[in-house]
Amino acid sequence: MASKSEILIVGGGVAGLALATRLGKAMGKPGKARITLIDKSFSHVWKPMLHCFASGTVGNENDRINFITQASGHHFEFWPGEVVSLDREKHEVVLSPLHASDGTVVLESRTIKYDTIVIAIGSCANDFGTPGVKEHCLSIDNLVEANAFNEKFRMELLRSFANNSELDIAIVGGGATGTQLAAELHKALEIVGPYNLHAFGKPPPKLRVTLLQSGPRILPAFPESVSAAAQQELERIGVTVRTSARVAGANSTGFILKDGSQVSAKLRVWAAGVKAPEVTTTYGGLALNKTGQILVNPNLSSIADDRIFAMGDCSFIENDPLPATAQVARQQARHLARYLPAWIEKGQKVPACIFHNKGAIVALGKYNGWAALPGGTVWGGGVSHGLSARLGHLMLYRKHQVEIFGLYRGLISCYSDWVEGFVRPSVRLD
Ligand SMILES: Cc1cc2nc3c(=O)[nH]c(=O)nc-3n(C[C@H](O)[C@H](O)[C@H](O)COP(=O)(O)OP(=O)(O)OC[C@H]3O[C@@H](n4cnc5c(N)ncnc54)[C@H](O)[C@@H]3O)c2cc1C
């Protein structure tokens, strides 16, 4: 009997986990292929919520999906580890050793073979080599970083409360991550305020958030009207928005701008630019663009090797570049889930993945939100704002949960989040 085809998916993020779950059902369950997911962490989070984890307005215990339980219920296997190299001749990847928190090696370096591999390792912020950023700035590209930021935020808030001083935070990047984080930090402070802090006999802590954007407007992916309205909303809640502010460097007290001025900040966050994780340079000499993203054909196969596919933020289609968004990642995962089985079983070519732009949504905490819908949709296009847009943003996450968990578990998860609201504080306090 011919051995089962080995399908390897590297990265269990928005794209990778959806693909593993769907392929598990289509090919793992009937025994047509062995599907293995590899991720450097043990659980999946919906990355567009990281700014909420960072500010503490959403606790992340309920919002993590454990890879081992997801794999056992959906007919795929899971291996923890970081893929640090790929050998295209031998058709294998190398995983770095897995360490315990005390530094001891739990699992030695391993190699895993594949017949077909899909790389979906996401992206991180791009500091463009700006001096001082690595040493002095925080980022919120994954759960570990978001939690580390939250720990610092809570401690610095407490310190400024004790000293009766203002906590100043500067965020570089006026895209979705930076603007949403600025609003969410204010929301966190508003929730913290009434928690009996007056008992210490001091006024509640104060926050001064500065958002630095190099371009002429924030949220450049949205229509100008949304940028202007979002800036106005941020300023209304107390955020200082500085556009056309190019950062030349960072140090332990703040950012230095190209015009020579200094923006002082106790906490400095870099949330600008997108690049692939540096490790893509060790993936068998695959063709990359200048930010390290894997160059792929319109059907998502790598231009250097048609047995290697890449999707989501770590991939790049040269003639038809798409933004690094969850919407693109999800559509690409669905495309490969649909066409990979016929390619693996019958050698049928995977067709081009056509992106259907369903618009973009941004939510500024509880304050406001905007949805920019493209013309020609059932709603006729245009911009909506307020509660409907904020709910639309939340629905993206709920849709993702239902896609990963299935309808019943997805709904139960929504319900348990709602019930939690009655017994837990609505902001992280420890
Ligand atoms: C704060 C924030 C807010 C955002 N808001 C929005 C929004 O409102 N709307 C929107 O559409 N998009 C938003 N985005 C962008 C969106 O989150 C990404 O486009 C999307 O997550 C990309 O999905 P992905 O599957 O390519 O990568 P990811 O979801 O990032 O997943 C990558 C996975 O790969 C794993 N991994 C990385 N390297 C390795 C390795 N070497 N070996 C093994 N595993 C590895 C990681 O652990 C991770 O699980 C936001 C991003 C951030 C940071």
The ligand as a Gaussian input file, in Angstrom:
#p B3LYP/6-31G(d) Opt

LIG

0 1
 C       -2.450000      44.456000      17.097000
 C       -2.867000      43.995000      15.727000
 C       -4.130000      44.344000      15.237000
 C       -4.533000      43.906000      13.971000
 N       -5.783000      44.232000      13.559000
 C       -6.231000      43.742000      12.377000
 C       -7.575000      44.013000      11.950000
 O       -8.319000      44.733000      12.621000
 N       -7.984000      43.468000      10.759000
 C       -7.163000      42.660000       9.986000
 O       -7.594000      42.153000       8.939000
 N       -5.890000      42.409000      10.365000
 C       -5.404000      42.917000      11.535000
 N       -4.114000      42.643000      11.933000
 C       -3.251000      41.823000      11.032000
 C       -3.582000      40.328000      11.179000
 O       -3.516000      39.962000      12.519000
 C       -2.605000      39.505000      10.343000
 O       -2.662000      39.940000       9.013000
 C       -2.946000      38.015000      10.406000
 O       -2.849000      37.529000      11.730000
 C       -1.988000      37.218000       9.499000
 O       -2.255000      35.848000       9.645000
 P       -1.093000      34.777000       9.403000
 O       -1.732000      33.435000       9.530000
 O       -0.358000      35.104000       8.162000
 O       -0.057000      35.000000      10.594000
 P       -0.284000      34.962000      12.163000
 O       -1.702000      35.013000      12.519000
 O        0.625000      36.004000      12.717000
 O        0.288000      33.524000      12.583000
 C        1.633000      33.155000      12.427000
 C        1.893000      31.908000      13.267000
 O        3.174000      31.374000      12.920000
 C        3.870000      30.994000      14.100000
 N        5.304000      31.049000      13.761000
 C        6.036000      32.149000      13.456000
 N        7.297000      31.789000      13.131000
 C        7.358000      30.435000      13.215000
 C        8.385000      29.476000      12.982000
 N        9.605000      29.821000      12.563000
 N        8.114000      28.176000      13.199000
 C        6.875000      27.782000      13.625000
 N        5.865000      28.656000      13.843000
 C        6.095000      29.965000      13.635000
 C        3.405000      31.994000      15.137000
 O        3.568000      31.480000      16.460000
 C        1.933000      32.191000      14.755000
 O        1.098000      31.261000      15.434000
 C       -3.658000      43.095000      13.176000
 C       -2.382000      42.770000      13.664000
 C       -1.990000      43.214000      14.918000
 C       -0.600000      42.848000      15.422000

